[in-house]
Amino acid sequence: MVVSQSSKASSKTHLWLPEQVLITPAAREEAWGQQILERVRKFNLPVTELKSNRITGLRGENERETYSVAKRTLAIVNAPPSQLKLKPIPPSADWQFHLAQGCPAHCQYCYLAGSLSGPPVVKVYANLPQILANLSNYERQNRETSFEVSCYTDPLGIEHLTGSLAECIRYFGTRKRATLRWVSKFDAVDELLDLPHNNRTRCRFSINAAPVNRYLEGGTASVDERLQALRRLALPKERGGGGYRVGLVIAPIMAIDNWQHHYTELCDRLSKALDFDCDLTFELITHRFTPKSKEVLQSWYPNSKLNLNESERSQKRNKFGGVKYVYEKETMEQLRSFIAEQITTRFPQAKILYWT
């Protein structure tokens, strides 16, 4: 369930409220787990204290029913020890770490489909202090080290229930050679504006053409709402903003009907929202899917308008033999040159970090 809540800036923000909250015994023992529990109870959400550290009982009679139950559930758990062994995440950042696993949004192209095991429940981590303390082991002494925290969740989409993203921002504000990167499709940024980030965090929002947002991104803030949230984060503190470094992730870029018009319109809207100088980057990611993700997505969204036709794509294999379906080379080149030109014309000082 998504509700709107008035903010101190008199804007509406989209807050996801689960229908049930589960907490494991191990998570209850963590001080941060108790902090999350306190925030959850302020929303009068029903809480079940589990007797074991396993999350069970979320499977329905079919995948669609399992999806429905899991996506309405928040589980407060401890991150397993394996998550303290960080993995690189090029080209986004040097390393990825996680404050949660699972996303409250209903994007019908979801990249998590097929990549995470079990029902898509939103699991938030109660041992966050341990997770943050571990990061210093991965900081490089001779240059800046970047850490991505959005690989397995939308951290802003659950921030009102956890406070974990703010805690990450505070932590990175104390580091000299480490930076935090996060991305979201939600817009509740009030709690982040006054944090001591010390320019060690880059806040990014994922945006897309109007038809993609309208038909394929359920349960999220609209693109215009995300752009207003981005504006508030990027504005200098003396103008009531957060003074953050910011970024846009245009993803997944799709060759939909009349795509040139729709992506031009998107860049026009972006230009109006960011009509002032700021530290801005772009990341451009085209749509792709795997046989496994297609199978999962079609079970979750049987009536989706998403085009998953392999005959219109090229196969791309990784070093392990896995297959992804990506756009044909000619389509890729057309998308890349057109969108890059739209960006550089409007934002000549911005950096396009990568295209993939």
C-alpha positions as CSV (number, residue, x, y, z in Angstrom):
1,M,0.0,0.0,0.0
2,V,1.3,3.5,-0.8
3,V,0.0,6.6,1.0
4,S,0.7,10.3,0.5
5,Q,1.9,12.4,3.4
6,S,2.3,16.2,3.7
7,S,5.8,17.3,4.2
8,K,7.2,20.4,5.8
9,A,7.6,21.8,2.3
10,S,3.9,21.3,1.6
11,S,4.6,18.7,-1.0
12,K,3.1,15.2,-1.2
13,T,5.5,12.3,-0.7
14,H,4.8,8.6,-1.4
15,L,5.3,6.3,1.5
16,W,5.0,2.6,1.2
17,L,3.3,1.0,4.2
18,P,3.4,-2.8,4.4
19,E,0.4,-4.8,5.6
20,Q,2.5,-6.9,7.9
21,V,5.9,-6.5,9.6
22,L,7.9,-9.5,10.8
23,I,11.0,-9.4,13.1
24,T,13.4,-12.2,13.9
25,P,14.8,-12.9,17.3
26,A,18.3,-12.0,16.2
27,A,17.1,-8.6,14.8
28,R,15.3,-7.9,18.1
29,E,18.6,-8.1,19.9
30,E,20.2,-5.4,17.7
31,A,19.9,-1.8,18.9
32,W,19.2,-0.7,15.3
33,G,16.6,-3.4,15.0
34,Q,14.8,-1.8,18.0
35,Q,15.1,1.6,16.3
36,I,13.5,0.3,13.2
37,L,10.7,-1.3,15.3
38,E,10.1,2.0,17.0
39,R,9.7,3.7,13.6
40,V,7.4,1.0,12.3
41,R,5.1,1.2,15.4
42,K,4.7,5.0,14.8
43,F,2.7,4.0,11.7
44,N,0.6,1.6,13.7
45,L,1.6,-1.3,11.6
46,P,0.9,-4.9,12.8
47,V,4.2,-6.5,14.0
48,T,4.7,-10.3,14.4
49,E,7.7,-11.4,16.5
50,L,9.0,-14.6,15.0
51,K,10.3,-17.5,17.0
52,S,13.1,-18.4,14.6
53,N,15.4,-16.4,12.3
54,R,13.8,-17.9,9.2
55,I,11.2,-16.1,7.2
56,T,8.5,-18.5,6.2
57,G,4.8,-18.6,5.3
58,L,4.9,-16.2,2.4
59,R,4.3,-18.6,-0.4
60,G,0.9,-18.7,-2.1
61,E,-0.6,-21.2,-4.4
62,N,1.2,-19.7,-7.4
63,E,3.9,-17.2,-8.2
64,R,1.5,-14.3,-8.6
65,E,0.0,-14.9,-5.2
66,T,3.4,-15.4,-3.6
67,Y,4.5,-12.1,-5.1
68,S,1.4,-10.3,-3.8
69,V,1.9,-11.5,-0.2
70,A,5.7,-10.9,-0.2
71,K,5.5,-7.4,-1.6
72,R,3.1,-6.4,1.2
73,T,5.5,-7.7,3.9
74,L,8.4,-6.0,5.7
75,A,10.8,-8.3,7.5
76,I,13.4,-7.0,10.0
77,V,16.3,-9.4,9.9
78,N,20.1,-9.4,10.3
79,A,22.2,-9.4,7.2
80,P,24.1,-12.7,6.8
81,P,27.9,-12.8,7.3
82,S,28.3,-13.3,3.5
83,Q,27.1,-9.7,2.9
84,L,30.2,-8.4,4.8
85,K,32.3,-9.7,1.9
86,L,31.7,-6.9,-0.5
87,K,31.6,-7.3,-4.3
88,P,32.6,-4.7,-6.9
89,I,29.8,-3.2,-8.9
90,P,31.2,-1.6,-12.1
91,P,30.5,0.8,-13.7
92,S,28.3,2.2,-10.9
93,A,30.8,2.1,-8.0
94,D,33.9,0.4,-6.6
95,W,31.9,-1.7,-4.1
96,Q,28.3,-2.5,-3.3
97,F,26.9,-3.0,0.2
98,H,23.3,-3.4,1.4
99,L,21.0,-2.0,4.1
100,A,18.1,-4.1,2.8
101,Q,17.1,-6.6,0.2
102,G,13.9,-6.3,-1.8
103,C,12.0,-3.3,-3.1
104,P,8.6,-1.8,-2.3
105,A,8.0,-0.6,-5.9
106,H,6.2,-2.6,-8.7
107,C,8.3,-2.0,-11.7
108,Q,7.3,-4.4,-14.4
109,Y,10.9,-4.6,-15.8
110,C,12.4,-5.2,-12.3
111,Y,16.1,-6.1,-12.5
112,L,15.8,-8.0,-9.2
113,A,13.4,-10.5,-10.8
114,G,15.3,-13.8,-11.1
115,S,18.4,-12.6,-9.3
116,L,17.2,-12.9,-5.7
117,S,16.1,-16.2,-4.2
118,G,12.8,-16.7,-2.5
119,P,9.6,-14.6,-2.4
120,P,10.3,-10.8,-3.0
121,V,9.8,-9.7,0.6
122,V,11.4,-6.5,1.7
123,K,14.1,-7.4,4.2
124,V,15.7,-4.6,6.1
125,Y,18.9,-5.1,8.1
126,A,19.0,-4.6,11.9
127,N,22.8,-5.0,12.1
128,L,23.5,-1.8,10.2
129,P,26.2,-0.6,12.5
130,Q,28.2,-3.8,11.8
131,I,27.6,-3.3,8.1
132,L,28.9,0.3,8.2
133,A,31.9,-0.6,10.4
134,N,33.0,-3.2,7.9
135,L,33.2,-0.7,5.0
136,S,36.5,0.8,6.2
137,N,38.2,-2.5,5.3
138,Y,37.4,-1.7,1.6
139,E,38.5,1.9,1.5
140,R,41.5,2.5,-0.7
141,Q,44.1,4.7,0.9
142,N,45.5,6.2,-2.3
143,R,42.3,7.4,-3.9
144,E,38.6,7.9,-3.3
145,T,36.5,4.8,-3.0
146,S,32.8,4.7,-4.0
147,F,30.1,2.6,-2.4
148,E,26.7,1.8,-4.0
149,V,23.8,1.0,-1.6
150,S,20.9,0.7,-4.1
151,C,21.7,-2.6,-5.8
152,Y,19.1,-4.8,-4.0
153,T,16.6,-2.2,-2.8
154,D,15.3,1.4,-3.1
155,P,16.7,2.9,0.1
156,L,14.6,6.0,0.0
157,G,11.4,4.0,-0.5
158,I,11.8,2.4,2.9
159,E,13.6,5.2,4.7
160,H,10.5,6.3,6.7
161,L,10.5,2.8,8.2
162,T,14.2,2.3,8.8
163,G,16.2,5.6,9.0
164,S,19.0,3.5,7.6
165,L,19.8,5.7,4.6
166,A,20.2,8.8,6.8
167,E,22.5,6.7,9.0
168,C,24.6,5.8,6.0
169,I,24.8,9.5,4.9
170,R,26.0,10.5,8.4
171,Y,28.6,7.7,8.4
172,F,30.0,8.7,5.0
173,G,30.0,12.4,6.1
174,T,32.8,11.4,8.5
175,R,35.0,9.7,5.9
176,K,37.8,11.3,4.0
177,R,38.2,9.0,1.0
178,A,34.9,7.2,0.8
179,T,31.7,8.3,-1.0
180,L,28.1,7.0,-0.9
181,R,25.9,6.6,-3.9
182,W,22.1,5.8,-3.8
183,V,19.3,5.9,-6.3
184,S,15.5,6.0,-5.9
185,K,12.1,6.2,-7.6
186,F,10.5,7.7,-4.5
187,D,10.5,11.3,-3.2
188,A,10.3,11.6,0.6
189,V,13.6,13.5,1.1
190,D,12.7,15.7,4.1
191,E,14.7,13.8,6.6
192,L,17.8,14.0,4.5
193,L,18.0,17.7,3.8
194,D,19.7,18.8,7.0
195,L,22.1,15.9,7.4
196,P,25.9,16.5,7.8
197,H,26.8,14.8,4.5
198,N,29.9,16.9,3.8
199,N,29.7,16.3,0.1
200,R,30.4,12.6,0.5
201,T,27.0,11.4,-0.8
202,R,25.6,11.6,-4.4
203,C,21.8,11.3,-4.5
204,R,20.4,10.0,-7.8
205,F,17.0,9.5,-9.1
206,S,15.9,7.0,-11.7
207,I,13.7,8.6,-14.4
208,N,12.2,7.5,-17.6
209,A,10.0,8.6,-20.5
210,A,6.3,9.2,-19.7
211,P,4.8,6.0,-21.1
212,V,7.4,3.8,-19.2
213,N,6.7,5.7,-16.0
214,R,2.9,5.5,-16.5
215,Y,2.5,1.9,-17.4
216,L,5.5,0.1,-16.0
217,E,6.5,1.8,-12.7
218,G,3.7,1.0,-10.2
219,G,3.8,2.2,-6.6
220,T,6.4,4.9,-7.2
221,A,6.5,8.6,-7.2
222,S,5.9,10.2,-10.6
223,V,8.8,11.4,-12.6
224,D,7.9,15.1,-11.9
225,E,7.8,14.3,-8.1
226,R,11.2,12.6,-8.3
227,L,12.6,15.7,-10.1
228,Q,11.2,18.0,-7.5
229,A,12.8,15.8,-4.8
230,L,16.1,15.9,-6.7
231,R,15.8,19.7,-7.0
232,R,15.4,20.0,-3.2
233,L,18.4,17.8,-2.5
234,A,20.6,19.8,-5.0
235,L,19.6,23.3,-4.0
236,P,22.2,25.0,-1.8
237,K,21.5,25.0,1.9
238,E,21.1,28.8,1.9
239,R,18.2,28.3,-0.5
240,G,16.5,25.7,1.7
241,G,17.9,22.6,0.0
242,G,20.3,19.9,1.0
243,G,23.4,21.0,-0.9
244,Y,24.0,17.5,-2.2
245,R,25.8,16.3,-5.3
246,V,23.1,14.7,-7.5
247,G,22.6,12.5,-10.5
248,L,20.1,11.1,-12.9
249,V,19.9,7.5,-13.9
250,I,17.8,7.2,-17.1
251,A,16.8,3.6,-17.0
252,P,15.8,1.4,-18.5
253,I,16.0,3.3,-21.8
254,M,13.5,1.7,-24.2
255,A,12.9,2.0,-27.9
256,I,9.2,2.5,-27.5
257,D,7.0,4.0,-30.2
258,N,8.0,7.6,-30.8
259,W,10.8,7.3,-28.3
260,Q,12.6,10.4,-29.7
261,H,9.7,12.6,-28.7
262,H,9.2,11.0,-25.3
263,Y,12.9,11.3,-24.3
264,T,13.1,14.8,-25.6
265,E,10.1,15.7,-23.4
266,L,11.8,14.0,-20.4
267,C,14.9,16.1,-20.9
268,D,12.8,19.2,-21.1
269,R,11.1,18.4,-17.8
270,L,14.5,17.8,-16.3
271,S,15.9,21.1,-17.6
272,K,13.0,23.0,-15.9
273,A,13.6,21.2,-12.6
274,L,17.3,21.9,-12.5
275,D,17.4,25.5,-13.7
276,F,20.5,26.3,-11.5
277,D,24.1,25.2,-11.4
278,C,24.7,22.0,-9.5
279,D,27.1,19.0,-9.4
280,L,25.2,16.7,-11.8
281,T,26.0,13.3,-13.4
282,F,24.1,11.0,-15.7
283,E,24.0,7.2,-16.0
284,L,22.4,5.8,-19.1
285,I,21.2,2.2,-19.0
286,T,19.2,0.4,-21.8
287,H,16.6,-2.2,-21.2
288,R,17.8,-5.8,-21.1
289,F,16.4,-9.1,-19.8
290,T,17.4,-12.7,-19.3
291,P,15.4,-15.9,-19.9
292,K,15.0,-16.3,-16.1
293,S,13.9,-12.7,-15.5
294,K,11.4,-12.9,-18.4
295,E,9.9,-16.0,-16.8
296,V,9.6,-14.4,-13.4
297,L,8.3,-11.1,-14.7
298,Q,5.6,-12.7,-16.8
299,S,4.4,-14.7,-13.7
300,W,4.3,-11.5,-11.6
301,Y,2.8,-9.2,-14.3
302,P,0.8,-11.4,-16.7
303,N,-0.9,-8.5,-18.4
304,S,2.2,-6.2,-18.7
305,K,2.8,-3.9,-21.7
306,L,6.5,-4.6,-21.4
307,N,8.0,-5.9,-24.7
308,L,10.1,-9.0,-24.0
309,N,10.3,-10.3,-27.6
310,E,13.6,-12.1,-28.1
311,S,13.3,-11.8,-31.9
312,E,13.8,-8.1,-31.6
313,R,17.0,-8.3,-29.6
314,S,20.6,-9.4,-29.8
315,Q,22.1,-12.0,-27.4
316,K,24.9,-10.9,-25.1
317,R,26.8,-13.6,-23.2
318,N,28.8,-13.1,-20.1
319,K,32.0,-14.9,-19.2
320,F,30.0,-17.6,-17.4
321,G,27.8,-18.3,-20.4
322,G,24.8,-16.5,-19.2
323,V,22.6,-14.8,-21.8
324,K,21.1,-11.3,-21.8
325,Y,18.8,-10.0,-24.5
326,V,19.8,-6.4,-25.5
327,Y,18.8,-4.1,-28.3
328,E,20.3,-4.5,-31.8
329,K,23.5,-2.6,-32.4
330,E,21.9,-0.1,-34.7
331,T,19.1,0.7,-32.2
332,M,21.7,1.0,-29.5
333,E,23.7,3.6,-31.4
334,Q,20.6,5.6,-32.3
335,L,19.4,5.7,-28.7
336,R,22.9,6.5,-27.4
337,S,23.6,9.4,-29.8
338,F,20.2,10.9,-29.5
339,I,19.9,10.9,-25.7
340,A,23.5,12.0,-25.2
341,E,22.9,15.0,-27.4
342,Q,19.8,15.9,-25.5
343,I,21.7,15.9,-22.3
344,T,24.9,17.7,-23.4
345,T,22.8,20.5,-25.1
346,R,21.0,21.2,-21.9
347,F,23.7,20.4,-19.3
348,P,27.1,21.0,-20.9
349,Q,28.8,20.9,-17.5
350,A,27.3,17.6,-16.4
351,K,29.1,14.3,-16.8
352,I,27.7,11.2,-18.5
353,L,29.4,8.5,-16.4
354,Y,28.6,5.5,-18.6
355,W,26.3,4.0,-21.2
356,T,25.3,0.3,-21.0
